[in-house]
Amino acid sequence: MTGTTTPASTPASTPSTVTVLRDVRPWGGERSDLHVADGVITAVVPHDPAAPAGTPGSTGPENATASGVVDGGGLLALPGLVNAHAHVDKSWWGKPWVSYGGEPGTQGRIAHERAHRDELGIPGVDVTLAVLRESVRTGTTAVRSHVDVDLGVGLRGIEVVREAVAALGGAVHAEIVAFPQDGVLRRPGVLDLLDQAAAAGAEHIGGLDPASIDRDPVGQLDGLFAIAERHGVGIDVHLHDGGELGAFQIELMIDRTLRTGLQGRVNVAHGFAVGQLAGARQADLVAAMGEAGITMSTVAPIGAAPLPLHALRAAGVPVGLGTDGIRDLWSPYGTGDLLTLTTQLARLSGFRYDDDLVTAARIASADAARFVGREVHDLVVGAPADVVLVDAENVPDAVVRAPRRALVVAGGRVVAKDGEVLV
């Protein structure tokens, strides 16, 4: 694959540890130096061109000084990108081309995946590691990944993803959603598996179209919320159902969130219905979601009604951006490049003004902190030292062009440079 010159399991080189990332422009602002200790930003100070840079000729991570000073060359700095909706256990990235053979619709794709995933070694550490490395290469430093939990694989997929993340040594931070891709109630035993996953440390449990897949929205949601209450985990429900059917299920989630005290821990993924509703009906639903502390994640799908991003943000509904599947048995599309997907989100949302384009960048990075269990994910003191440098005039320019990532720092380590991943 482009930019990958070594096998997925073999690091290209030893990543440098950063103590000072000097001469960068956070969010396109004034040139600054970011000071780092123990993987956290400890200071953001104005850049002094006259100050010593360390060893003469220190111009990049390969020439980092013994003290860890890295020169950013005045490039634009963004927080590490946050993939708020991924399926890293499913990808065949790095393998020979797999021709698509699924049937139309959610049910057809589920059946196709179940029939052929073993042929591709899915779930497997090597394929998961390959797609995670590609994501890191393009600037993603944190991810919330749905991982299939079903009667065929049990909890093995979660173990695979955890192992792949650990192999990257902190290059990417991950939270897991135990995801019932084949349904919850219609497959006896899946609810028990979700309970086991939550007990074993999965940060979230997932749901899938409670009405159209299980045909029992009350039953599925009652089961999920009971597990979440018992283990203190979050809930993240794929909701493709549109119109009033989708809105009804969101209202059920709002009601249960308020009754169980799970505000801030429930997410609606996709939520096409929200974009399809009009006028006062949409406004009322969005307001109710905000009052219940429900979040939303989108994959900026072509052809779907755009989510009312400004209305959601105004109502206090955080929105995260994710890749969904990346070259898997559901679709051959996807590269893992979240900045390119940010361009797509902005275009689908009709964003043209600078402030709107900055909003798109924030959705893909700083504003997605809670999707990966962080209080703050930004270029500020106390945040993880996750930084992406790009050669761009300003943030709007970076969003519309999605230029190559010149440098990626995760947890205070240089993990990618000039399109080459170092882990």
C-alpha positions as a LaTeX table, in Angstrom:
\begin{tabular}{lrrr}
\hline
Residue & $x$ (\AA) & $y$ (\AA) & $z$ (\AA) \\
\hline
Met1 & 0.00 & 0.00 & 0.00 \\
Thr2 & 1.05 & 3.59 & $-0.56$ \\
Gly3 & 3.53 & 4.81 & 2.01 \\
Thr4 & 4.14 & 1.39 & 3.56 \\
Thr5 & 7.58 & 0.10 & 2.71 \\
Thr6 & 8.01 & $-2.52$ & 5.39 \\
Pro7 & 5.86 & $-5.44$ & 6.56 \\
Ala8 & 3.12 & $-4.51$ & 8.98 \\
Ser9 & 4.84 & $-6.26$ & 11.85 \\
Thr10 & 8.29 & $-4.69$ & 11.27 \\
Pro11 & 8.99 & $-1.11$ & 12.44 \\
Ala12 & 10.65 & 1.08 & 9.82 \\
Ser13 & 12.89 & 2.67 & 12.46 \\
Thr14 & 13.01 & 3.55 & 16.12 \\
Pro15 & 10.62 & 6.45 & 16.87 \\
Ser16 & 12.13 & 9.54 & 18.49 \\
Thr17 & 10.90 & 10.81 & 21.83 \\
Val18 & 10.02 & 14.50 & 21.76 \\
Thr19 & 10.67 & 16.92 & 24.61 \\
Val20 & 10.27 & 20.08 & 22.53 \\
Leu21 & 8.42 & 20.38 & 19.23 \\
Arg22 & 9.67 & 23.78 & 18.19 \\
Asp23 & 8.47 & 26.26 & 15.59 \\
Val24 & 4.96 & 25.02 & 14.80 \\
Arg25 & 1.70 & 26.92 & 14.28 \\
Pro26 & $-1.04$ & 25.40 & 16.48 \\
Trp27 & $-4.34$ & 25.68 & 14.61 \\
Gly28 & $-2.59$ & 28.03 & 12.18 \\
Gly29 & $-1.79$ & 30.60 & 14.86 \\
Glu30 & 1.50 & 32.16 & 15.92 \\
Arg31 & 4.70 & 30.15 & 15.75 \\
Ser32 & 5.09 & 28.32 & 19.02 \\
Asp33 & 7.13 & 25.65 & 20.80 \\
Leu34 & 5.32 & 22.73 & 22.40 \\
His35 & 7.09 & 21.34 & 25.46 \\
Val36 & 6.41 & 17.69 & 26.25 \\
Ala37 & 7.03 & 15.46 & 29.28 \\
Asp38 & 5.79 & 11.92 & 29.86 \\
Gly39 & 3.73 & 12.06 & 26.69 \\
Val40 & 1.81 & 15.19 & 27.75 \\
Ile41 & 2.02 & 18.80 & 26.58 \\
Thr42 & 3.43 & 20.79 & 29.50 \\
Ala43 & 3.82 & 24.23 & 27.92 \\
Val44 & 2.97 & 26.15 & 24.76 \\
Val45 & 5.32 & 29.12 & 24.42 \\
Pro46 & 5.99 & 31.66 & 21.65 \\
His47 & 8.75 & 30.49 & 19.34 \\
Asp48 & 12.03 & 32.38 & 19.62 \\
Pro49 & 14.00 & 32.00 & 16.37 \\
Ala50 & 17.16 & 33.07 & 18.19 \\
Ala51 & 16.91 & 30.31 & 20.76 \\
Pro52 & 19.23 & 27.34 & 20.19 \\
Ala53 & 17.54 & 24.47 & 18.42 \\
Gly54 & 19.83 & 21.87 & 19.90 \\
Thr55 & 22.40 & 20.09 & 17.81 \\
Pro56 & 23.21 & 22.07 & 14.65 \\
Gly57 & 21.35 & 20.75 & 11.66 \\
Ser58 & 18.49 & 19.33 & 13.73 \\
Thr59 & 15.71 & 19.63 & 11.17 \\
Gly60 & 13.53 & 16.60 & 11.69 \\
Pro61 & 12.82 & 13.51 & 13.77 \\
Glu62 & 15.69 & 11.54 & 12.24 \\
Asn63 & 18.03 & 14.24 & 13.60 \\
Ala64 & 16.34 & 14.75 & 16.94 \\
Thr65 & 18.81 & 15.81 & 19.58 \\
Ala66 & 19.60 & 13.75 & 22.62 \\
Ser67 & 17.22 & 16.01 & 24.52 \\
Gly68 & 14.43 & 15.32 & 22.03 \\
Val69 & 14.19 & 18.71 & 20.31 \\
Val70 & 12.39 & 18.43 & 16.94 \\
Asp71 & 12.12 & 21.35 & 14.55 \\
Gly72 & 8.66 & 21.73 & 12.99 \\
Gly73 & 9.82 & 24.24 & 10.40 \\
Gly74 & 6.86 & 26.57 & 10.90 \\
Leu75 & 4.33 & 23.98 & 9.72 \\
Leu76 & 0.65 & 24.04 & 10.67 \\
Ala77 & $-0.08$ & 21.90 & 13.73 \\
Leu78 & $-3.34$ & 20.06 & 14.41 \\
Pro79 & $-4.16$ & 17.69 & 17.24 \\
Gly80 & $-3.85$ & 14.01 & 16.37 \\
Leu81 & $-6.89$ & 12.92 & 14.38 \\
Val82 & $-9.56$ & 10.90 & 16.20 \\
Asn83 & $-11.36$ & 8.12 & 14.34 \\
Ala84 & $-14.63$ & 8.00 & 16.26 \\
His85 & $-16.17$ & 5.10 & 14.33 \\
Ala86 & $-13.93$ & 2.38 & 12.93 \\
His87 & $-13.99$ & $-1.39$ & 12.38 \\
Val88 & $-10.29$ & $-2.23$ & 12.50 \\
Asp89 & $-10.95$ & $-5.94$ & 13.05 \\
Lys90 & $-12.59$ & $-6.33$ & 9.63 \\
Ser91 & $-10.14$ & $-4.85$ & 7.13 \\
Trp92 & $-8.21$ & $-6.73$ & 4.45 \\
Trp93 & $-5.82$ & $-3.79$ & 4.01 \\
Gly94 & $-2.41$ & $-5.04$ & 2.88 \\
Lys95 & $-3.78$ & $-8.22$ & 1.32 \\
Pro96 & $-4.30$ & $-8.86$ & $-2.42$ \\
Trp97 & $-7.41$ & $-7.27$ & $-3.87$ \\
Val98 & $-10.67$ & $-8.87$ & $-2.73$ \\
Ser99 & $-13.51$ & $-8.49$ & $-5.23$ \\
Tyr100 & $-16.79$ & $-7.43$ & $-3.68$ \\
Gly101 & $-19.44$ & $-10.13$ & $-3.68$ \\
Gly102 & $-22.06$ & $-9.05$ & $-1.17$ \\
Glu103 & $-25.78$ & $-8.75$ & $-1.64$ \\
Pro104 & $-27.51$ & $-5.38$ & $-1.28$ \\
Gly105 & $-28.62$ & $-4.17$ & 2.13 \\
Thr106 & $-27.42$ & $-4.66$ & 5.67 \\
Gln107 & $-28.67$ & $-8.23$ & 5.90 \\
Gly108 & $-26.93$ & $-9.26$ & 2.69 \\
Arg109 & $-23.62$ & $-7.75$ & 3.74 \\
Ile110 & $-23.78$ & $-9.41$ & 7.15 \\
Ala111 & $-24.31$ & $-12.79$ & 5.51 \\
His112 & $-21.48$ & $-12.25$ & 3.00 \\
Glu113 & $-19.04$ & $-11.25$ & 5.72 \\
Arg114 & $-19.90$ & $-14.25$ & 7.87 \\
Ala115 & $-19.38$ & $-16.58$ & 4.91 \\
His116 & $-15.94$ & $-15.28$ & 3.86 \\
Arg117 & $-14.12$ & $-13.65$ & 6.78 \\
Asp118 & $-12.23$ & $-16.83$ & 7.74 \\
Glu119 & $-10.71$ & $-16.98$ & 4.24 \\
Leu120 & $-9.01$ & $-13.63$ & 4.89 \\
Gly121 & $-7.90$ & $-14.41$ & 8.42 \\
Ile122 & $-10.38$ & $-11.95$ & 9.89 \\
Pro123 & $-10.11$ & $-11.17$ & 12.73 \\
Gly124 & $-6.31$ & $-11.40$ & 12.78 \\
Val125 & $-3.48$ & $-9.45$ & 14.36 \\
Asp126 & $-1.56$ & $-8.94$ & 11.11 \\
Val127 & $-4.46$ & $-7.44$ & 9.16 \\
Thr128 & $-5.53$ & $-5.30$ & 12.11 \\
Leu129 & $-1.98$ & $-4.07$ & 12.61 \\
Ala130 & $-1.72$ & $-3.21$ & 8.90 \\
Val131 & $-4.78$ & $-0.98$ & 8.89 \\
Leu132 & $-3.83$ & 0.66 & 12.20 \\
Arg133 & $-0.35$ & 1.48 & 10.88 \\
Glu134 & $-1.86$ & 3.05 & 7.78 \\
Ser135 & $-4.15$ & 5.13 & 9.99 \\
Val136 & $-1.20$ & 6.28 & 12.08 \\
Arg137 & 0.73 & 7.16 & 8.92 \\
Thr138 & $-2.01$ & 9.59 & 7.93 \\
Gly139 & $-2.31$ & 11.21 & 11.33 \\
Thr140 & $-4.81$ & 9.21 & 13.39 \\
Thr141 & $-3.59$ & 8.84 & 16.96 \\
Ala142 & $-6.79$ & 7.72 & 18.70 \\
Val143 & $-9.63$ & 5.46 & 17.62 \\
Arg144 & $-12.93$ & 4.06 & 18.85 \\
Ser145 & $-13.31$ & 0.74 & 17.09 \\
His146 & $-16.33$ & $-1.48$ & 16.93 \\
Val147 & $-15.17$ & $-5.10$ & 17.15 \\
Asp148 & $-17.47$ & $-7.95$ & 16.17 \\
Val149 & $-18.73$ & $-10.13$ & 19.00 \\
Asp150 & $-20.84$ & $-13.05$ & 17.82 \\
Leu151 & $-21.40$ & $-16.76$ & 18.21 \\
Gly152 & $-18.72$ & $-17.52$ & 15.61 \\
Val153 & $-15.76$ & $-15.51$ & 16.96 \\
Gly154 & $-16.84$ & $-15.00$ & 20.55 \\
Leu155 & $-14.57$ & $-12.37$ & 22.11 \\
Arg156 & $-11.53$ & $-13.28$ & 20.00 \\
Gly157 & $-11.78$ & $-10.13$ & 17.89 \\
Ile158 & $-11.37$ & $-7.94$ & 20.97 \\
Glu159 & $-8.25$ & $-9.86$ & 21.97 \\
Val160 & $-6.88$ & $-9.42$ & 18.43 \\
Val161 & $-7.41$ & $-5.66$ & 18.40 \\
Arg162 & $-5.90$ & $-5.23$ & 21.85 \\
Glu163 & $-2.83$ & $-7.20$ & 20.76 \\
Ala164 & $-2.42$ & $-5.13$ & 17.58 \\
Val165 & $-2.75$ & $-1.85$ & 19.49 \\
Ala166 & $-0.18$ & $-3.02$ & 22.05 \\
Ala167 & 2.24 & $-3.93$ & 19.25 \\
Leu168 & 2.27 & $-0.28$ & 18.18 \\
Gly169 & 3.64 & 0.72 & 21.57 \\
Gly170 & 1.41 & 3.74 & 22.16 \\
Ala171 & 1.32 & 5.05 & 18.60 \\
Val172 & $-2.47$ & 4.85 & 18.73 \\
His173 & $-4.84$ & 4.99 & 21.68 \\
Ala174 & $-7.91$ & 2.78 & 21.27 \\
Glu175 & $-11.25$ & 2.19 & 22.94 \\
Ile176 & $-13.30$ & $-0.89$ & 22.09 \\
Val177 & $-17.00$ & $-1.26$ & 21.35 \\
Ala178 & $-18.12$ & $-4.89$ & 21.61 \\
Phe179 & $-20.29$ & $-4.91$ & 18.52 \\
Pro180 & $-23.13$ & $-7.38$ & 17.74 \\
Gln181 & $-22.91$ & $-7.14$ & 13.93 \\
Asp182 & $-25.30$ & $-10.08$ & 13.46 \\
Gly183 & $-27.94$ & $-8.77$ & 15.85 \\
Val184 & $-28.52$ & $-9.05$ & 19.58 \\
Leu185 & $-31.80$ & $-10.75$ & 20.43 \\
Arg186 & $-32.23$ & $-12.68$ & 17.19 \\
Arg187 & $-29.07$ & $-14.66$ & 18.01 \\
Pro188 & $-29.53$ & $-16.22$ & 21.47 \\
Gly189 & $-26.29$ & $-15.96$ & 23.42 \\
Val190 & $-25.08$ & $-12.66$ & 21.95 \\
Leu191 & $-26.41$ & $-10.61$ & 24.87 \\
Asp192 & $-24.40$ & $-12.86$ & 27.19 \\
Leu193 & $-21.29$ & $-12.28$ & 25.07 \\
Leu194 & $-21.77$ & $-8.53$ & 25.32 \\
Asp195 & $-22.06$ & $-8.87$ & 29.08 \\
Gln196 & $-18.83$ & $-10.88$ & 29.15 \\
Ala197 & $-17.06$ & $-8.32$ & 26.98 \\
Ala198 & $-18.11$ & $-5.50$ & 29.29 \\
Ala199 & $-16.98$ & $-7.47$ & 32.33 \\
Ala200 & $-13.63$ & $-8.14$ & 30.64 \\
Gly201 & $-12.88$ & $-4.48$ & 30.01 \\
Ala202 & $-14.51$ & $-3.37$ & 26.75 \\
Glu203 & $-15.22$ & 0.32 & 27.21 \\
His204 & $-18.52$ & 0.19 & 25.33 \\
Ile205 & $-21.10$ & $-2.26$ & 24.08 \\
Gly206 & $-22.82$ & $-1.84$ & 20.76 \\
Gly207 & $-26.26$ & $-2.25$ & 19.30 \\
Leu208 & $-27.58$ & $-2.53$ & 15.77 \\
Asp209 & $-30.89$ & $-1.26$ & 14.36 \\
Pro210 & $-33.04$ & $-2.48$ & 17.26 \\
Ala211 & $-36.20$ & $-2.28$ & 15.15 \\
Ser212 & $-35.17$ & $-3.55$ & 11.72 \\
Ile213 & $-32.57$ & $-6.15$ & 12.74 \\
Asp214 & $-33.93$ & $-7.58$ & 15.99 \\
Arg215 & $-37.48$ & $-6.32$ & 15.33 \\
Asp216 & $-37.71$ & $-5.62$ & 19.06 \\
Pro217 & $-36.34$ & $-2.15$ & 19.84 \\
Val218 & $-37.57$ & $-2.17$ & 23.42 \\
Gly219 & $-36.04$ & $-5.58$ & 24.10 \\
Gln220 & $-32.65$ & $-4.82$ & 22.54 \\
Leu221 & $-32.27$ & $-1.46$ & 24.25 \\
Asp222 & $-33.43$ & $-2.79$ & 27.62 \\
Gly223 & $-30.79$ & $-5.53$ & 27.37 \\
Leu224 & $-28.01$ & $-3.13$ & 26.40 \\
Phe225 & $-28.82$ & $-0.57$ & 29.09 \\
Ala226 & $-28.97$ & $-3.29$ & 31.74 \\
Ile227 & $-25.42$ & $-4.37$ & 30.85 \\
Ala228 & $-24.20$ & $-0.78$ & 30.77 \\
Glu229 & $-25.66$ & $-0.11$ & 34.22 \\
Arg230 & $-24.18$ & $-3.32$ & 35.62 \\
His231 & $-20.64$ & $-2.73$ & 34.36 \\
Gly232 & $-20.42$ & 1.04 & 33.99 \\
Val233 & $-19.68$ & 0.94 & 30.26 \\
Gly234 & $-20.89$ & 3.08 & 27.40 \\
Ile235 & $-23.38$ & 2.22 & 24.66 \\
Asp236 & $-22.81$ & 2.86 & 20.95 \\
Val237 & $-25.68$ & 1.88 & 18.65 \\
His238 & $-25.47$ & 1.64 & 14.85 \\
Leu239 & $-28.76$ & 3.14 & 13.69 \\
His240 & $-29.38$ & 3.02 & 9.95 \\
Asp241 & $-33.17$ & 3.13 & 10.21 \\
Gly242 & $-34.38$ & 6.43 & 8.83 \\
Gly243 & $-37.31$ & 8.78 & 9.21 \\
Glu244 & $-39.77$ & 8.34 & 12.03 \\
Leu245 & $-38.68$ & 4.74 & 12.69 \\
Gly246 & $-35.16$ & 5.93 & 13.41 \\
Ala247 & $-36.38$ & 8.92 & 15.40 \\
Phe248 & $-38.57$ & 6.64 & 17.54 \\
Gln249 & $-35.56$ & 4.51 & 18.45 \\
Ile250 & $-33.52$ & 7.58 & 19.35 \\
Glu251 & $-36.37$ & 8.68 & 21.62 \\
Leu252 & $-36.25$ & 5.28 & 23.30 \\
Met253 & $-32.53$ & 5.77 & 23.86 \\
Ile254 & $-33.09$ & 9.25 & 25.27 \\
Asp255 & $-35.66$ & 7.91 & 27.72 \\
Arg256 & $-33.41$ & 5.07 & 28.91 \\
Thr257 & $-30.37$ & 7.34 & 29.15 \\
Leu258 & $-32.19$ & 9.71 & 31.48 \\
Arg259 & $-33.71$ & 6.92 & 33.57 \\
Thr260 & $-30.39$ & 5.08 & 34.04 \\
Gly261 & $-28.21$ & 8.14 & 34.57 \\
Leu262 & $-25.98$ & 7.29 & 31.60 \\
Gln263 & $-25.80$ & 10.84 & 30.29 \\
Gly264 & $-22.61$ & 11.33 & 28.31 \\
Arg265 & $-22.13$ & 7.60 & 27.76 \\
Val266 & $-24.56$ & 6.85 & 24.93 \\
Asn267 & $-23.78$ & 7.36 & 21.24 \\
Val268 & $-25.90$ & 7.14 & 18.12 \\
Ala269 & $-23.77$ & 6.06 & 15.17 \\
His270 & $-24.93$ & 7.07 & 11.69 \\
Gly271 & $-28.35$ & 8.26 & 12.87 \\
Phe272 & $-29.57$ & 8.95 & 9.35 \\
Ala273 & $-33.00$ & 9.84 & 10.70 \\
Val274 & $-31.67$ & 13.01 & 12.32 \\
Gly275 & $-30.64$ & 14.38 & 8.95 \\
Gln276 & $-33.91$ & 13.34 & 7.32 \\
Leu277 & $-36.27$ & 15.03 & 9.75 \\
Ala278 & $-37.33$ & 18.55 & 9.01 \\
Gly279 & $-38.15$ & 21.74 & 10.84 \\
Ala280 & $-39.49$ & 21.60 & 14.36 \\
Arg281 & $-39.41$ & 17.78 & 14.48 \\
Gln282 & $-35.66$ & 17.77 & 13.90 \\
Ala283 & $-35.08$ & 20.68 & 16.28 \\
Asp284 & $-37.04$ & 19.00 & 19.08 \\
Leu285 & $-35.21$ & 15.70 & 18.70 \\
Val286 & $-31.80$ & 17.38 & 18.62 \\
Ala287 & $-32.66$ & 19.39 & 21.74 \\
Ala288 & $-33.76$ & 16.24 & 23.56 \\
Met289 & $-30.52$ & 14.49 & 22.60 \\
Gly290 & $-28.56$ & 17.40 & 24.01 \\
Glu291 & $-30.49$ & 17.33 & 27.28 \\
Ala292 & $-29.78$ & 13.60 & 27.60 \\
Gly293 & $-26.07$ & 14.01 & 26.88 \\
Ile294 & $-26.24$ & 11.74 & 23.84 \\
Thr295 & $-23.47$ & 12.00 & 21.24 \\
Met296 & $-23.43$ & 11.19 & 17.54 \\
Ser297 & $-20.83$ & 9.80 & 15.16 \\
Thr298 & $-20.92$ & 10.03 & 11.39 \\
Val299 & $-18.87$ & 8.55 & 8.56 \\
Ala300 & $-19.89$ & 11.32 & 6.13 \\
Pro301 & $-21.62$ & 8.88 & 3.76 \\
Ile302 & $-22.19$ & 10.00 & 0.19 \\
Gly303 & $-25.89$ & 10.06 & $-0.63$ \\
Ala304 & $-27.21$ & 10.32 & 2.94 \\
Ala305 & $-28.92$ & 13.44 & 4.23 \\
Pro306 & $-26.22$ & 15.50 & 5.96 \\
Leu307 & $-26.48$ & 15.78 & 9.71 \\
Pro308 & $-27.38$ & 19.27 & 10.98 \\
Leu309 & $-23.90$ & 19.75 & 12.44 \\
His310 & $-24.36$ & 23.33 & 13.60 \\
Ala311 & $-27.69$ & 22.55 & 15.28 \\
Leu312 & $-26.23$ & 19.49 & 16.99 \\
Arg313 & $-23.24$ & 21.42 & 18.30 \\
Ala314 & $-25.45$ & 24.30 & 19.45 \\
Ala315 & $-27.62$ & 21.83 & 21.39 \\
Gly316 & $-24.57$ & 20.34 & 23.10 \\
Val317 & $-24.51$ & 17.12 & 21.08 \\
Pro318 & $-20.86$ & 16.27 & 20.37 \\
Val319 & $-20.29$ & 14.82 & 16.90 \\
Gly320 & $-17.38$ & 12.54 & 16.00 \\
Leu321 & $-16.12$ & 11.55 & 12.55 \\
Gly322 & $-15.06$ & 8.04 & 11.64 \\
Thr323 & $-13.99$ & 5.96 & 8.68 \\
Asp324 & $-16.42$ & 3.07 & 9.21 \\
Gly325 & $-14.97$ & $-0.03$ & 7.53 \\
Ile326 & $-11.74$ & 0.29 & 5.57 \\
Arg327 & $-11.45$ & $-2.14$ & 2.62 \\
Asp328 & $-13.50$ & $-4.92$ & 4.11 \\
Leu329 & $-16.11$ & $-7.42$ & 3.02 \\
Trp330 & $-18.78$ & $-4.74$ & 3.23 \\
Ser331 & $-17.09$ & $-2.39$ & 0.78 \\
Pro332 & $-13.75$ & $-2.05$ & $-1.07$ \\
Tyr333 & $-13.62$ & 1.67 & $-0.29$ \\
Gly334 & $-11.71$ & 3.44 & 2.46 \\
Thr335 & $-8.08$ & 4.33 & 3.14 \\
Gly336 & $-8.05$ & 5.20 & 6.83 \\
Asp337 & $-7.12$ & 8.81 & 6.00 \\
Leu338 & $-9.31$ & 10.81 & 8.32 \\
Leu339 & $-8.17$ & 14.21 & 7.04 \\
Thr340 & $-9.35$ & 13.28 & 3.54 \\
Leu341 & $-12.63$ & 12.18 & 5.10 \\
Thr342 & $-12.81$ & 15.57 & 6.82 \\
Thr343 & $-12.72$ & 17.14 & 3.37 \\
Gln344 & $-15.66$ & 14.94 & 2.42 \\
Leu345 & $-17.59$ & 15.85 & 5.58 \\
Ala346 & $-17.10$ & 19.55 & 4.85 \\
Arg347 & $-18.23$ & 19.22 & 1.25 \\
Leu348 & $-21.29$ & 17.13 & 2.09 \\
Ser349 & $-22.22$ & 19.66 & 4.78 \\
Gly350 & $-21.96$ & 22.53 & 2.32 \\
Phe351 & $-19.15$ & 24.17 & 4.30 \\
Arg352 & $-17.42$ & 27.06 & 2.52 \\
Tyr353 & $-16.74$ & 29.70 & 5.17 \\
Asp354 & $-13.49$ & 29.53 & 7.10 \\
Asp355 & $-15.21$ & 29.08 & 10.46 \\
Asp356 & $-17.15$ & 26.11 & 9.11 \\
Leu357 & $-14.01$ & 24.48 & 7.74 \\
Val358 & $-12.33$ & 24.90 & 11.12 \\
Thr359 & $-15.39$ & 23.26 & 12.70 \\
Ala360 & $-14.89$ & 20.26 & 10.43 \\
Ala361 & $-11.27$ & 19.98 & 11.55 \\
Arg362 & $-12.30$ & 20.19 & 15.20 \\
Ile363 & $-14.91$ & 17.46 & 14.73 \\
Ala364 & $-12.13$ & 15.21 & 13.42 \\
Ser365 & $-9.76$ & 15.99 & 16.27 \\
Ala366 & $-10.12$ & 18.09 & 19.41 \\
Asp367 & $-13.89$ & 17.92 & 19.78 \\
Ala368 & $-13.82$ & 14.10 & 19.63 \\
Ala369 & $-11.96$ & 13.71 & 22.93 \\
Arg370 & $-14.84$ & 12.01 & 24.73 \\
Phe371 & $-15.16$ & 9.39 & 21.98 \\
Val372 & $-11.82$ & 7.96 & 23.11 \\
Gly373 & $-12.19$ & 8.48 & 26.83 \\
Arg374 & $-10.21$ & 11.71 & 27.10 \\
Glu375 & $-11.12$ & 14.92 & 28.88 \\
Val376 & $-9.00$ & 16.96 & 26.49 \\
His377 & $-7.42$ & 16.23 & 23.12 \\
Asp378 & $-5.99$ & 19.47 & 21.82 \\
Leu379 & $-2.80$ & 21.49 & 21.49 \\
Val380 & $-3.01$ & 22.77 & 25.05 \\
Val381 & $-1.28$ & 22.16 & 28.35 \\
Gly382 & $-2.37$ & 18.90 & 29.93 \\
Ala383 & $-3.41$ & 17.24 & 26.66 \\
Pro384 & $-1.73$ & 14.12 & 25.29 \\
Ala385 & 1.15 & 15.12 & 23.03 \\
Asp386 & $-0.62$ & 13.99 & 19.86 \\
Val387 & 0.28 & 16.36 & 17.03 \\
Val388 & 0.00 & 16.30 & 13.24 \\
Leu389 & 2.06 & 18.71 & 11.12 \\
Val390 & 1.01 & 19.64 & 7.59 \\
Asp391 & 2.30 & 22.13 & 5.05 \\
Ala392 & $-0.77$ & 24.35 & 4.85 \\
Glu393 & $-1.42$ & 28.08 & 5.04 \\
Asn394 & $-4.20$ & 27.71 & 7.59 \\
Val395 & $-6.77$ & 25.20 & 8.84 \\
Pro396 & $-9.28$ & 25.78 & 6.01 \\
Asp397 & $-6.47$ & 25.15 & 3.52 \\
Ala398 & $-5.57$ & 21.92 & 5.33 \\
Val399 & $-9.19$ & 20.75 & 5.29 \\
Val400 & $-9.84$ & 21.35 & 1.62 \\
Arg401 & $-6.49$ & 19.95 & 0.41 \\
Ala402 & $-5.73$ & 17.25 & 2.98 \\
Pro403 & $-1.98$ & 17.60 & 2.33 \\
Arg404 & 0.48 & 14.86 & 3.20 \\
Arg405 & 1.19 & 14.53 & 6.87 \\
Ala406 & 4.76 & 15.83 & 7.32 \\
Leu407 & 5.05 & 14.63 & 10.91 \\
Val408 & 2.86 & 12.65 & 13.29 \\
Val409 & 3.57 & 12.64 & 17.03 \\
Ala410 & 1.64 & 10.34 & 19.37 \\
Gly411 & 2.12 & 10.42 & 23.11 \\
Gly412 & 5.29 & 12.42 & 22.66 \\
Arg413 & 6.86 & 10.05 & 20.12 \\
Val414 & 7.42 & 10.65 & 16.43 \\
Val415 & 5.47 & 7.81 & 14.78 \\
Ala416 & 5.36 & 8.94 & 11.15 \\
Lys417 & 7.31 & 11.32 & 8.95 \\
Asp418 & 6.85 & 12.44 & 5.34 \\
Gly419 & 4.30 & 9.76 & 4.60 \\
Glu420 & 6.32 & 6.93 & 6.14 \\
Val421 & 5.12 & 5.18 & 9.28 \\
Leu422 & 7.85 & 4.51 & 11.84 \\
Val423 & 6.11 & 1.89 & 14.00 \\
\hline
\end{tabular}
